[in-house]
Amino acid sequence: MTDMAADRAPLEQPRPKAVRTILYMIGGFFLHLAQFILIVTGIAVGIGTVVIWVGIPILIATTSIVRGSGNLERRFVRGMLDTPLPPVERAPVEGGLVRRWRYRMVDPTTWRDLGYVLVTFPLSVLEGPIGIASIVLLPIAIWVAPWIGWLHGSMALALLGPNRAKRLEIKAQHLQASRARGVDAAEAERRRIERDLHDGAQQRLVSVAMSLGRAKNKLDKDPEAVRALIDEAHLDAKLAVSELRDLARGIYPAVLGDRGLDAALSAQAAKSPIHVDVAVDVEPRPPAAVETIAYFIVGETLTNVAKHSGATEAGVKVWRTEDKVVVEITDNGHGGAEVRPGGGLAGLADRAATIDGVITVVSPDGGPTIIRADLPCAW
């Protein structure tokens, strides 16, 4: 199965795969039980015996277990639930054993590791039976387990992820990359327009000028030839106007500006060689940039569906939330769509990136394929 987001927003928990989530819930119960017993016992015994100094090495060892558990959990959650947890950055540790322990005790990540271990065990007590039930009850495996995995991954991201300063740094890097991709996409679009102008309307207009020049030279000598040249120039002028009109539609379709997304997408669907259902609810009307990107995402996706998917029908749903427009295109084709560098889906992602939008593709072998675009209405 292909389940990926092109240019996903940084530190955003995706919906994990059902099988990995079930394995995580079952295996996580035993792992979290062992961690909880070791850490709680170590803390209790260490504090209880600290007055006779025996508790200090116990607490030192328990702190190491806490930090080791946090590192293990980051790898486990990242691998099983696809949680985008970057490597942890801990405060530097130096000096003797006790001094290093003191450094670890004032390191915020140590306390976040402890908080996660203490919170995740009671959750595992609930998740374990659900993971077992998912093995025999298909609806739970398909619908319930991935959402539980999403919730658990989101919690892990909040507790085990980077601090606020690091999050802002990662977001800034993501925005910089998105802007760069947006600039590249705009530059590619500019080159396409220049090429279309050069190969189309410009050549037509040159031909018009040449025909009129020849007609001017023959005006007094050969009226019939002049008539033919003027007819030729007239035809070329009409073709140039038509090509310019088509080029303008490619930049911003008139129906989109006049009547909005519903009418524009319905017109696109009507031209598709396969049946396409369209449902649009985007009131209040989003910004023009969002409408334009949504329009071209739907158009290019329907073209790819008709050419490559083997589908007999497709659906387009567009709706607006408080701060974004969501575009979802589905088809009943053979699936297997992937975001490849330089491919059509990567081009859609580049177009969406110009406004910090995100393209998500879910396309298991055998279908169906779901392509979703989340387009913010403010940036």
C-alpha positions as CSV (number, residue, x, y, z in Angstrom):
1,M,0.0,0.0,0.0
2,T,1.1,3.5,-0.7
3,D,0.2,6.0,2.1
4,M,2.3,9.1,2.0
5,A,2.1,12.8,2.2
6,A,4.1,14.9,-0.2
7,D,5.6,17.8,1.7
8,R,3.7,16.9,4.8
9,A,3.6,19.6,7.5
10,P,6.5,19.1,10.0
11,L,5.8,17.0,13.1
12,E,2.3,16.1,12.0
13,Q,1.1,12.6,13.0
14,P,-0.2,10.6,10.0
15,R,-2.8,8.0,10.3
16,P,-0.8,4.8,10.7
17,K,-1.3,1.5,9.0
18,A,-3.7,-1.0,10.7
19,V,-1.4,-4.0,10.9
20,R,1.5,-2.1,12.4
21,T,-0.9,-0.4,14.9
22,I,-2.3,-3.8,16.0
23,L,1.2,-5.2,16.5
24,Y,2.2,-2.0,18.4
25,M,-0.8,-2.3,20.8
26,I,-0.1,-6.0,21.5
27,G,3.7,-5.7,21.8
28,G,3.5,-2.3,23.5
29,F,1.4,-3.7,26.4
30,F,4.2,-6.1,27.5
31,L,7.0,-3.5,26.9
32,H,5.1,-0.8,28.8
33,L,4.3,-3.1,31.6
34,A,8.0,-4.0,32.1
35,Q,9.0,-0.3,31.9
36,F,6.4,0.7,34.4
37,I,7.3,-1.9,36.9
38,L,11.0,-1.2,36.7
39,I,10.7,2.6,36.9
40,V,8.0,2.8,39.6
41,T,9.7,0.2,41.7
42,G,13.1,1.9,41.2
43,I,11.7,5.3,42.2
44,A,9.9,3.9,45.2
45,V,12.8,1.9,46.5
46,G,15.3,4.6,45.7
47,I,13.5,7.3,47.6
48,G,12.7,5.0,50.5
49,T,16.4,4.1,51.0
50,V,18.1,7.4,50.0
51,V,18.6,8.2,53.7
52,I,21.1,5.3,54.0
53,W,22.7,6.2,50.7
54,V,21.6,3.0,49.0
55,G,18.9,4.8,47.3
56,I,21.3,7.1,45.3
57,P,22.7,4.4,43.0
58,I,19.2,3.0,42.7
59,L,17.9,6.4,41.6
60,I,20.8,6.8,39.2
61,A,20.1,3.4,37.6
62,T,16.4,4.3,37.4
63,T,17.1,7.6,35.7
64,S,19.2,5.7,33.1
65,I,16.2,3.3,32.6
66,V,13.9,6.2,32.1
67,R,16.1,7.8,29.5
68,G,16.7,4.4,27.8
69,S,13.0,3.8,27.8
70,G,12.4,7.2,26.1
71,N,14.9,6.4,23.4
72,L,13.4,2.9,22.9
73,E,9.9,4.4,22.7
74,R,10.9,6.9,20.1
75,R,12.3,4.2,17.8
76,F,9.3,1.9,18.5
77,V,6.6,4.6,17.9
78,R,8.5,6.0,14.8
79,G,8.8,2.5,13.3
80,M,5.3,1.2,14.1
81,L,3.1,4.3,14.0
82,D,5.0,6.4,11.5
83,T,5.3,9.2,14.1
84,P,7.8,11.8,12.8
85,L,9.9,11.8,16.0
86,P,13.4,13.3,15.3
87,P,16.4,12.1,17.3
88,V,16.3,13.5,20.8
89,E,18.6,16.3,21.8
90,R,19.6,16.0,25.5
91,A,21.5,18.4,27.7
92,P,25.3,17.7,27.7
93,V,26.6,15.4,30.4
94,E,30.0,15.7,32.0
95,G,31.9,15.1,35.2
96,G,31.6,12.2,37.7
97,L,28.7,9.8,38.2
98,V,26.7,11.9,40.6
99,R,27.4,15.1,38.7
100,R,26.2,13.4,35.5
101,W,23.1,12.2,37.3
102,R,22.4,15.8,38.4
103,Y,22.7,17.0,34.8
104,R,20.2,14.3,33.7
105,M,17.8,15.2,36.5
106,V,17.6,18.8,35.3
107,D,17.3,17.8,31.6
108,P,13.7,18.4,30.6
109,T,13.7,15.5,28.2
110,T,14.3,13.1,31.2
111,W,11.0,14.3,32.8
112,R,9.2,14.1,29.5
113,D,10.4,10.5,29.1
114,L,9.2,9.7,32.6
115,G,5.8,11.4,32.0
116,Y,5.3,9.3,28.8
117,V,6.2,6.0,30.5
118,L,3.8,6.7,33.4
119,V,1.0,7.8,31.1
120,T,1.4,5.2,28.3
121,F,1.1,2.1,30.6
122,P,-2.6,2.6,31.6
123,L,-3.3,3.4,28.0
124,S,-1.7,0.1,27.0
125,V,-4.0,-1.7,29.4
126,L,-6.9,-0.5,27.2
127,E,-5.1,-0.8,23.9
128,G,-3.9,-4.4,24.4
129,P,-7.4,-6.0,24.4
130,I,-8.4,-3.8,21.4
131,G,-5.3,-5.0,19.5
132,I,-6.3,-8.6,20.2
133,A,-9.9,-8.0,19.2
134,S,-8.7,-6.4,16.0
135,I,-7.2,-9.8,14.9
136,V,-10.7,-11.4,14.8
137,L,-13.0,-8.4,14.2
138,L,-12.2,-6.9,10.8
139,P,-14.2,-3.6,11.3
140,I,-12.1,-2.8,14.4
141,A,-8.9,-3.5,12.5
142,I,-9.9,-1.3,9.6
143,W,-11.6,1.6,11.3
144,V,-10.8,1.7,15.0
145,A,-7.2,0.6,15.3
146,P,-5.6,3.2,13.0
147,W,-7.4,6.0,14.8
148,I,-6.1,4.7,18.2
149,G,-2.7,4.6,16.7
150,W,-3.1,8.1,15.5
151,L,-4.1,9.3,19.0
152,H,-1.2,7.4,20.6
153,G,1.3,8.8,18.1
154,S,0.0,12.3,18.6
155,M,0.6,11.9,22.4
156,A,4.0,10.5,21.8
157,L,4.8,13.4,19.5
158,A,3.7,15.9,22.2
159,L,5.7,14.2,25.1
160,L,8.7,12.7,23.3
161,G,9.0,15.3,20.4
162,P,11.3,18.3,20.4
163,N,10.7,21.4,22.6
164,R,9.0,24.5,21.3
165,A,12.1,26.2,20.1
166,K,13.1,23.2,18.1
167,R,9.6,22.8,16.7
168,L,9.7,26.4,15.5
169,E,13.1,25.8,13.9
170,I,11.8,22.7,12.1
171,K,8.7,24.6,10.9
172,A,10.8,27.4,9.6
173,Q,13.0,24.9,7.7
174,H,9.8,23.3,6.3
175,L,8.4,26.6,5.2
176,Q,11.7,27.6,3.6
177,A,11.7,24.3,1.6
178,S,8.0,24.8,0.6
179,R,8.7,28.4,-0.6
180,A,11.7,27.1,-2.6
181,R,9.5,24.5,-4.2
182,G,6.8,27.1,-4.9
183,V,9.3,29.3,-6.6
184,D,10.5,26.4,-8.7
185,A,6.9,25.6,-9.7
186,A,6.2,29.2,-10.6
187,E,9.4,29.3,-12.7
188,A,8.4,26.2,-14.5
189,E,5.0,27.6,-15.2
190,R,6.5,30.8,-16.5
191,R,8.7,28.8,-18.9
192,R,5.7,26.9,-20.1
193,I,3.8,30.1,-20.8
194,E,6.8,31.5,-22.7
195,R,7.1,28.3,-24.7
196,D,3.4,28.2,-25.5
197,L,3.5,31.9,-26.6
198,H,6.6,31.4,-28.7
199,D,5.3,28.2,-30.4
200,G,1.7,29.3,-30.8
201,A,0.3,32.9,-30.7
202,Q,3.6,34.6,-31.4
203,Q,4.2,32.5,-34.6
204,R,0.6,33.2,-35.7
205,L,1.1,37.0,-35.2
206,V,4.3,36.9,-37.1
207,S,2.5,35.2,-39.9
208,V,-0.2,37.8,-39.8
209,A,2.4,40.6,-40.1
210,M,4.1,38.9,-43.0
211,S,0.9,38.3,-44.9
212,L,-0.2,41.9,-44.4
213,G,3.3,43.1,-45.6
214,R,3.0,41.0,-48.7
215,A,-0.5,42.2,-49.3
216,K,0.7,45.8,-49.0
217,N,3.3,45.2,-51.6
218,K,0.8,43.7,-54.0
219,L,-2.0,46.2,-53.3
220,D,-1.8,48.0,-56.6
221,K,-0.6,45.2,-58.8
222,D,-2.6,42.0,-57.9
223,P,-5.9,42.7,-56.1
224,E,-6.8,38.9,-56.1
225,A,-3.5,38.0,-54.4
226,V,-4.1,40.8,-51.9
227,R,-7.5,39.3,-51.1
228,A,-6.0,35.8,-50.6
229,L,-3.2,37.2,-48.3
230,I,-5.8,39.2,-46.2
231,D,-7.9,36.1,-45.8
232,E,-4.8,34.2,-44.7
233,A,-3.9,36.9,-42.2
234,H,-7.5,37.0,-40.9
235,L,-7.4,33.2,-40.3
236,D,-4.1,33.4,-38.6
237,A,-5.3,36.3,-36.4
238,K,-8.4,34.3,-35.3
239,L,-6.2,31.3,-34.5
240,A,-3.9,33.6,-32.5
241,V,-6.8,34.9,-30.5
242,S,-8.0,31.4,-29.8
243,E,-4.6,30.3,-28.7
244,L,-4.2,33.3,-26.4
245,R,-7.7,32.5,-24.9
246,D,-6.7,28.9,-24.3
247,L,-3.5,30.1,-22.7
248,A,-5.4,32.5,-20.4
249,R,-7.7,29.7,-19.4
250,G,-4.6,27.7,-18.4
251,I,-3.5,30.6,-16.1
252,Y,-6.9,31.3,-14.6
253,P,-10.1,29.9,-16.0
254,A,-12.9,32.4,-16.6
255,V,-15.6,30.1,-15.2
256,L,-13.6,29.8,-12.0
257,G,-13.5,33.6,-11.5
258,D,-17.1,34.2,-12.5
259,R,-18.9,31.2,-10.9
260,G,-16.5,29.6,-8.4
261,L,-15.2,26.1,-7.8
262,D,-18.5,24.3,-8.0
263,A,-19.2,25.3,-11.6
264,A,-15.6,25.1,-12.6
265,L,-15.1,21.6,-11.3
266,S,-18.4,20.4,-12.7
267,A,-17.3,21.6,-16.1
268,Q,-14.0,19.6,-15.7
269,A,-15.9,16.5,-14.7
270,A,-18.2,16.8,-17.7
271,K,-15.2,16.6,-20.0
272,S,-13.8,13.5,-18.3
273,P,-14.1,10.2,-20.3
274,I,-15.2,8.4,-17.1
275,H,-18.1,9.2,-14.8
276,V,-17.2,11.7,-12.1
277,D,-19.4,12.7,-9.2
278,V,-18.7,16.2,-7.9
279,A,-19.7,17.7,-4.5
280,V,-18.5,21.1,-3.5
281,D,-19.2,23.1,-0.3
282,V,-16.7,25.9,0.2
283,E,-18.7,28.8,1.6
284,P,-17.5,31.4,2.4
285,R,-15.7,31.5,-0.9
286,P,-11.9,30.9,-0.4
287,P,-9.1,33.2,-1.8
288,A,-8.5,33.1,-5.5
289,A,-5.1,31.4,-5.1
290,V,-6.7,28.5,-3.2
291,E,-9.4,28.2,-5.8
292,T,-6.9,28.1,-8.6
293,I,-4.7,25.5,-7.0
294,A,-7.7,23.3,-6.2
295,Y,-9.0,23.6,-9.8
296,F,-5.7,22.5,-11.3
297,I,-5.2,19.7,-8.7
298,V,-8.6,18.3,-9.7
299,G,-8.0,18.8,-13.4
300,E,-4.6,17.1,-13.5
301,T,-5.7,14.3,-11.2
302,L,-8.7,13.5,-13.3
303,T,-6.5,13.5,-16.4
304,N,-4.1,11.0,-14.7
305,V,-7.0,8.9,-13.5
306,A,-8.4,8.6,-17.1
307,K,-5.0,7.8,-18.6
308,H,-3.4,5.5,-16.1
309,S,-5.7,4.1,-13.4
310,G,-8.0,1.9,-15.3
311,A,-10.9,3.4,-13.3
312,T,-14.5,3.4,-14.5
313,E,-15.7,6.1,-12.1
314,A,-14.3,8.8,-9.8
315,G,-15.5,11.2,-7.2
316,V,-14.5,14.8,-6.3
317,K,-15.3,16.2,-2.9
318,V,-14.3,19.7,-1.9
319,W,-15.2,21.2,1.4
320,R,-14.1,24.1,3.7
321,T,-13.2,24.0,7.3
322,E,-12.5,27.1,9.4
323,D,-9.0,27.6,8.1
324,K,-8.5,25.4,5.0
325,V,-10.1,23.9,1.9
326,V,-9.9,20.1,1.6
327,V,-9.9,18.5,-1.9
328,E,-10.4,14.8,-2.1
329,I,-10.4,12.8,-5.4
330,T,-11.1,9.1,-5.4
331,D,-11.2,6.5,-8.1
332,N,-12.0,2.7,-8.4
333,G,-8.9,2.0,-10.5
334,H,-6.1,-0.5,-9.9
335,G,-4.2,1.6,-7.4
336,G,-0.4,1.7,-6.9
337,A,-0.1,5.5,-7.4
338,E,3.1,6.9,-5.9
339,V,4.7,10.3,-5.4
340,R,7.8,10.1,-7.5
341,P,10.4,12.9,-8.1
342,G,9.5,14.6,-11.3
343,G,6.2,12.7,-11.6
344,G,2.6,14.1,-11.9
345,L,1.8,13.7,-8.2
346,A,5.1,15.5,-7.2
347,G,4.0,18.3,-9.5
348,L,0.7,18.6,-7.6
349,A,2.6,18.7,-4.4
350,D,4.8,21.5,-5.7
351,R,1.7,23.5,-6.8
352,A,0.1,23.0,-3.3
353,A,3.4,23.9,-1.6
354,T,3.2,27.5,-3.0
355,I,0.6,28.2,-0.3
356,D,1.9,25.6,2.3
357,G,-0.6,23.0,1.2
358,V,-0.1,19.3,1.6
359,I,-0.9,16.4,-0.8
360,T,-1.7,13.0,0.7
361,V,-1.9,9.8,-1.4
362,V,-3.5,6.5,-0.3
363,S,-3.3,4.0,-3.1
364,P,-3.1,0.3,-2.2
365,D,-2.5,-2.2,-4.9
366,G,-5.9,-3.1,-6.3
367,G,-7.3,0.3,-5.4
368,P,-9.1,2.4,-4.5
369,T,-6.9,5.5,-4.8
370,I,-7.5,8.6,-2.6
371,I,-5.7,11.8,-3.3
372,R,-6.3,14.6,-0.8
373,A,-5.1,18.1,-0.7
374,D,-5.2,20.3,2.4
375,L,-5.0,23.9,1.3
376,P,-4.8,26.6,4.0
377,C,-6.8,29.7,3.4
378,A,-4.3,31.9,5.3
379,W,-0.5,31.9,5.0
